[in-house]
Structures are given as C-alpha cells and as structure tokens.
Amino acid sequence: VVNCAREETLEAIKNADVAIPLMTHLGRRELAEASRLKLILQFGVGLERVDISAATERGVWVSNVPSQFTGNARSCAEHAMYLALACLRDGRAMEDAVRQGRVGQPAGRTLFGRTALVLGFGGIAQELIPRLHAFGAEVICLRRGEWSDSSENAAESSLPSASAPSSLFHHALSLSSLRRTEALARSLLSEDARGVWGRDMRLFAGRADVVFVAVAETPATRGLVDRSFVQALKPGAVLVNVSRGGLLDRLAIAEGLESSQIGGLGLDVFWEEPLNVEDPVAAHPRTILTPHVAGVTDHSYTTMAAYVADQVLRCRSGLEPLRTVVASGS
C-alpha cells in the first residue's frame, strides 16, 4: 500500500494495481503511466476528477463509494443543516460579537416556519428532507426529471443482484433499506412540493427561504444555480452547497451577495480547491465556509474504508466491483 501526495501521483501510479483517489486528479497523463492499473476506486461519490473515458479505453474499472449506505449521505445532510443554521444565525457576526465583548446580539432567524428548497432527490436530499421536517420547516423539492409514483431509487441499479457473490456489505446493500429512506422522504413532500427544474424553477425559487444544493455535478448540471435562479429567489434567501462547487455560477453568486438577494451563503465546496481566501465571495461577511468536510466523519469514513477494502479484495480475486461507471457512449 502506497500513500502519496497529489504531486507524487504520476510516479506512484506506475506500480499500482488499484488507485484510490481522495481529491486527486486522474487524467490521461496519469493513466498513461499506469500500465498495471485494474481499478480506480474513488474514496467518495464524486468522480469529476477522474477521466472516465480514458480509463474505459484502457480497460480500467472505475467505481466509487455509494453515499446512501456508507453514512456519507447522512453526514452530508447533517453538515448541510449546520451550514444553514450558521447562516440563519449569522455565524460570523456572532463570533465578532463575542470577540468584541457584546452580548445579546445579533438577532437570528429560525429554520422553524421557513420554506426549504432542496435541489435534487438523491441520497443527500433524501437524508436531508426528514431532518428539515423535524426542525419545523416546510420542504419543497426540485429535480431535473419528472416525479413518478414508483418508490424505486436510482441507486438500485448499482446494487449487486441477489445472485452476486457474498460480500461484507450485502446486509447494507439492501433494496428495502434504500426504499424505506426514499419512501420517508417522499411522504414528507406533498404533491405541490414536488417540482421539475425546467417547469417549476422560478416558482419554487420564489418560495424558498433556504436553498440546499444536493445535485451531482455533470456537464448537464454545471452552473445550475445561475443568474436566473438567483434573481428568482425570495430576497435574502440562504443558499447552502454541500455537493460540488461547479454547480454554482460564481459571478451570479457574487452578484447575489452584493445585492443582498442572497442573505447568507454556506459553502463546503468551491469553484477551485483549495479555495483562494482572497476571493470576494469567500471574504464576504455573510459567507460561512467549511473545508470540503461534509462527508468526513467518523461514521462515514469507518464504513467507507471497510467498503473500499472489500472492493479491493474483489479486484484481487478477479471480480468486478459492485458498482462500475462506464464512460458515456462506451
């Protein structure tokens, strides 16, 4: 097992059978050096730093860690709540007040009685919706595709079949568990609380006091939260992103903060990482920042590490990982 810094990847990958990137770019240049590589197993969900097409061309399996049953989605949902509360209670102003010896200020806003808009209906969203409901928020949700009456979860397609070889995670990778999580989230959304992006974006944005971005970043979703979305928001709305930085149009966010159309911004992910701390968005007094740690918890990392070890053992035995990603068009 070799643990290397990002700048050492090009050399270290030459002798690797399995690569487990955390926040490291694996592109054509790196893969061209990886003559022995059989599997890229992202330690997390997002694969935007992996050149899936290049890996597929070389016959390398590409996989990631599922969010729903490893604690990752649950951890991200909790962190999204933390950022929302920090924005609503004006976390930076509270810290300033303590340092300046002031008490009883600033006055904050509650999540109770607010309308929370969740963008997406994947693992994080399904964990987030019940938590928002428990805080007394009205929850509405926008997804890119039409809603159906089916309780089938999109993640089900990545689960092993009943006949698949036994693994450490077969007890967790159960359809019943996924369906219960999705069914609970759906039950907390009335029919008029379920919207479709292209049709209902402006209407739902105008209802929102707090917006949670919980969408995977793809070419189709990059820049999803743009100027038209920000302008459609209820003035002073709080915006929270625990998914990927590229989902937000940076210029639109900067303009929204300056005009106070965005009343608070909670970011765990950024347009570039590490973040330039001189960035005006980062330096804005209504911005709360955390260093891409939403999924970094004792609960998620312990389970994720065990899952990764299980997949590496499968690879050593010549078995395909339980989840594989194929490049578009392959």
C-alpha positions in Angstrom: 0.0 0.0 0.0 1.5 3.4 -1.1 0.1 6.6 0.3 1.3 9.6 -1.7 0.8 13.3 -2.0 -1.0 14.7 -5.1 2.2 15.9 -6.7 3.6 12.3 -6.4 0.7 10.6 -8.2 2.4 10.5 -11.6 5.3 8.4 -10.2 3.4 6.3 -7.7 0.7 5.2 -10.1 3.2 3.4 -12.3 3.2 0.3 -10.0 -0.4 0.5 -8.8 -3.0 -2.2 -9.4 -5.7 -0.2 -7.7 -5.8 3.6 -7.3 -7.9 5.1 -4.5 -8.0 8.9 -5.1 -9.5 11.2 -2.5 -9.3 14.7 -4.0 -6.7 13.9 -6.7 -7.0 14.3 -10.4 -6.5 11.2 -12.5 -6.4 12.2 -16.2 -5.0 10.8 -19.4 -1.5 11.8 -18.4 -1.6 9.8 -15.1 -3.4 6.9 -16.7 -0.9 6.6 -19.5 1.7 5.8 -16.8 -0.5 3.2 -15.1 0.3 0.0 -17.1 -0.7 -2.3 -14.2 -3.9 -0.5 -13.1 -7.1 -2.5 -12.9 -9.4 -0.4 -10.8 -9.9 3.3 -9.9 -12.0 3.4 -6.7 -12.9 6.9 -5.7 -12.9 7.4 -2.0 -16.2 9.2 -2.1 -19.0 9.7 -4.5 -17.8 12.4 -6.9 -15.9 11.3 -10.0 -15.4 14.6 -11.7 -11.6 14.5 -11.2 -11.3 11.1 -12.9 -11.1 10.8 -16.7 -13.6 8.0 -17.1 -13.3 7.9 -20.8 -9.5 7.4 -20.7 -9.9 4.7 -18.0 -12.5 2.9 -20.0 -10.3 3.0 -23.1 -7.6 1.3 -21.1 -9.9 -1.4 -19.7 -9.7 0.0 -16.2 -12.7 -0.4 -13.9 -14.0 2.9 -12.4 -16.0 2.8 -9.2 -17.0 5.0 -6.3 -18.3 4.6 -2.8 -22.1 4.7 -2.6 -23.4 7.5 -0.4 -26.7 6.0 0.8 -25.5 3.1 2.9 -22.0 4.2 4.0 -23.0 7.1 6.1 -21.8 9.6 3.5 -25.2 11.0 2.6 -26.2 11.1 6.2 -23.1 13.0 7.2 -23.5 15.5 4.3 -27.1 16.1 5.3 -26.2 16.9 8.8 -23.5 19.3 7.6 -25.9 21.0 5.3 -28.1 21.6 8.4 -25.1 23.0 10.2 -24.3 25.5 7.4 -28.0 26.6 7.1 -28.2 27.2 10.8 -24.9 29.1 10.8 -26.1 31.3 8.0 -29.6 31.9 9.6 -28.0 32.8 12.9 -25.3 35.0 11.2 -22.3 33.0 12.5 -19.6 35.5 11.6 -21.4 38.3 13.3 -21.9 36.2 16.4 -18.2 35.4 16.5 -17.4 39.1 16.1 -19.8 39.9 19.0 -18.1 37.5 21.3 -14.6 38.8 20.5 -15.8 42.4 21.0 -17.5 41.7 24.3 -21.0 42.3 23.1 -23.9 40.1 24.3 -27.5 39.5 23.2 -26.8 40.2 19.5 -27.1 39.7 16.7 -30.7 38.5 16.4 -31.0 35.5 14.2 -33.6 33.7 12.0 -35.1 30.3 12.8 -35.4 27.3 10.4 -38.8 26.7 12.0 -41.5 28.1 9.9 -39.3 28.7 6.8 -39.6 27.1 3.4 -36.6 25.0 2.5 -36.0 24.2 -1.2 -33.9 21.1 -1.8 -32.4 20.8 -5.3 -32.1 17.1 -6.2 -33.6 13.9 -4.8 -30.6 11.6 -4.4 -29.0 10.2 -1.3 -28.2 13.5 0.4 -31.6 15.0 -0.4 -33.4 12.0 1.0 -31.5 12.2 4.2 -31.9 16.0 4.4 -35.7 16.2 3.9 -36.7 14.4 7.2 -34.2 16.5 9.1 -35.6 19.7 7.8 -39.1 18.5 8.6 -38.1 17.7 12.1 -37.0 21.4 12.5 -40.4 22.5 11.5 -39.6 23.7 8.0 -41.9 23.4 5.0 -39.9 21.4 2.5 -40.2 21.6 -1.3 -38.0 19.8 -3.8 -36.9 20.3 -7.4 -35.5 17.6 -9.6 -34.4 17.6 -13.2 -36.7 14.7 -14.2 -40.4 14.0 -13.8 -41.6 12.6 -10.5 -43.1 9.1 -10.7 -45.3 7.2 -8.2 -42.7 4.5 -8.1 -40.6 4.1 -5.0 -37.7 2.8 -7.0 -34.4 4.6 -6.1 -32.0 5.4 -8.9 -29.2 3.9 -6.8 -30.9 0.5 -7.0 -29.4 -0.1 -10.5 -25.9 -0.1 -8.9 -26.7 -2.7 -6.3 -25.5 -6.3 -6.6 -28.0 -8.8 -7.7 -29.3 -11.5 -5.3 -27.0 -14.0 -7.0 -23.9 -11.8 -6.7 -21.0 -13.2 -4.7 -21.3 -12.6 -1.0 -19.5 -9.5 0.5 -19.1 -7.7 3.7 -21.8 -5.2 2.6 -24.6 -7.4 1.4 -26.5 -6.8 4.6 -26.3 -3.0 3.9 -26.8 -3.1 0.2 -30.5 -3.9 0.5 -33.3 -2.6 -1.6 -35.6 -2.5 1.4 -33.3 -0.1 3.2 -33.0 2.2 0.2 -36.7 2.2 -0.4 -37.5 3.0 3.2 -35.3 6.1 3.0 -36.8 7.2 -0.2 -40.4 6.5 0.9 -39.9 8.5 4.0 -38.6 11.5 2.1 -41.4 11.2 -0.5 -44.0 11.0 2.2 -42.9 14.4 3.6 -43.4 16.1 0.2 -46.9 16.9 -0.8 -47.7 16.9 -4.5 -47.4 20.6 -4.8 -44.0 20.4 -3.1 -42.5 18.3 -5.9 -41.3 20.3 -8.8 -39.4 19.8 -12.1 -36.5 22.1 -12.8 -37.4 23.3 -16.3 -41.0 23.9 -15.5 -41.1 25.0 -11.9 -37.7 26.6 -11.2 -38.9 30.2 -10.9 -42.0 29.4 -8.9 -40.1 27.2 -6.4 -37.1 29.6 -6.1 -39.5 32.4 -5.3 -41.0 30.4 -2.3 -37.6 29.5 -0.8 -36.1 31.0 2.4 -33.3 28.4 2.4 -32.0 26.5 -0.7 -29.9 23.3 -0.4 -27.9 22.2 -3.4 -27.8 18.4 -3.4 -27.2 17.5 -7.0 -24.4 15.5 -8.6 -22.2 17.7 -10.9 -22.3 16.6 -14.5 -21.9 18.6 -17.8 -25.7 19.0 -17.7 -25.8 20.4 -14.1 -22.7 22.5 -14.1 -23.6 26.1 -13.4 -27.2 25.0 -12.5 -27.5 27.8 -9.9 -27.1 30.7 -12.3 -28.2 34.3 -12.5 -31.8 33.5 -13.5 -32.1 31.2 -10.4 -30.6 33.8 -8.1 -32.8 36.5 -9.4 -35.9 34.3 -8.9 -35.1 33.7 -5.2 -37.0 35.3 -2.4 -34.9 38.3 -1.4 -32.5 37.5 1.4 -32.6 33.7 0.9 -29.9 31.5 2.3 -28.0 29.2 -0.1 -26.2 26.1 1.0 -24.0 23.9 -1.1 -22.5 20.5 0.1 -22.3 18.9 -3.4 -19.8 20.4 -5.8 -18.6 23.9 -6.4 -19.2 23.8 -10.1 -22.9 23.6 -9.6 -22.9 27.4 -8.7 -22.2 30.1 -11.2 -19.6 32.1 -9.3 -20.4 35.5 -10.8 -24.1 35.1 -10.2 -23.4 34.2 -6.5 -21.1 37.2 -6.1 -23.8 39.5 -7.5 -26.4 37.9 -5.3 -24.4 38.6 -2.2 -23.6 42.1 -3.1 -27.3 42.9 -3.9 -28.4 41.1 -0.7 -30.6 38.9 -2.9 -28.6 36.1 -1.2 -28.8 36.7 2.5 -26.4 34.0 3.6 -24.1 31.6 1.8 -22.9 28.3 3.3 -20.2 26.5 1.2 -18.4 23.3 1.9 -17.3 23.1 -1.7 -15.8 25.6 -4.1 -15.1 26.6 -7.7 -11.4 25.8 -7.1 -9.9 23.8 -4.3 -8.1 24.8 -2.3 -10.0 28.0 -2.1 -8.4 31.3 -2.7 -9.2 33.0 0.6 -9.0 36.4 -1.1 -11.9 35.5 -3.3 -14.6 38.2 -2.7 -17.3 35.5 -2.2 -15.2 33.8 0.4 -14.4 37.0 2.2 -18.0 38.3 2.2 -19.3 38.7 5.8 -22.4 36.7 5.0 -20.5 33.7 3.8 -19.8 30.7 6.0 -17.1 28.3 4.8 -16.0 24.8 5.7 -13.1 22.9 4.0 -14.9 20.2 2.0 -15.6 18.1 5.1 -19.4 17.4 4.8 -18.8 13.7 4.3 -15.7 13.5 6.5 -17.0 12.0 9.8 -16.1 9.0 12.0 -19.3 7.3 10.9 -18.8 7.7 7.2 -15.1 7.1 7.0 -15.1 3.9 9.0 -17.8 2.4 6.8 -16.3 3.8 3.6 -12.9 2.4 4.4 -14.4 -1.1 5.0 -16.3 -0.8 1.8 -13.1 0.1 -0.1 -11.2 -2.8 1.4 -14.0 -5.2 0.4 -13.8 -3.9 -3.3 -10.0 -4.2 -3.4 -10.3 -7.9 -2.3 -12.9 -8.5 -5.0 -10.4 -7.0 -7.5 -7.6 -9.2 -6.3 -9.9 -12.2 -6.8 -10.6 -11.1 -10.4 -14.2 -10.0 -9.6 -15.8 -6.8 -10.9 -16.5 -4.1 -8.2 -20.1 -4.0 -7.0 -20.5 -0.6 -8.7 -18.9 0.3 -12.0 -19.1 3.5 -14.1 -18.8 3.4 -17.8 -17.9 6.4 -19.9 -20.8 8.0 -21.8 -21.0 6.4 -25.3 -19.0 3.4 -24.4 
